[in-house]
């Protein structure tokens, strides 16, 4: 449950501290903590700026460092 004071017009407010709950085989998190940057164009998705960049490595492609990732609200836990 998202605390009411962290909602902005029914959405997570920018700068809300969150924990990333989901994991994918291609994305390695150095830290599972970050802050909401903004709501994404897709329903229920948010852009999250991670405390430390994650690495993304899909088979046969170069490794990328990602400072921000897009996640569904169900993959986030509000921590403050």
Secondary structure as GFF3:
##gff-version 3
##sequence-region A 1 80
A	DSSP	three_ten_helix	4	6	.	.	.	ID=ss1
A	DSSP	beta_strand	7	8	.	.	.	ID=ss2
A	DSSP	beta_strand	11	12	.	.	.	ID=ss3
A	DSSP	beta_strand	17	20	.	.	.	ID=ss4
A	DSSP	beta_strand	27	28	.	.	.	ID=ss5
A	DSSP	beta_strand	33	39	.	.	.	ID=ss6
A	DSSP	beta_strand	45	56	.	.	.	ID=ss7
A	DSSP	beta_strand	64	72	.	.	.	ID=ss8
A	DSSP	three_ten_helix	73	75	.	.	.	ID=ss9
A	DSSP	beta_strand	76	78	.	.	.	ID=ss10
###
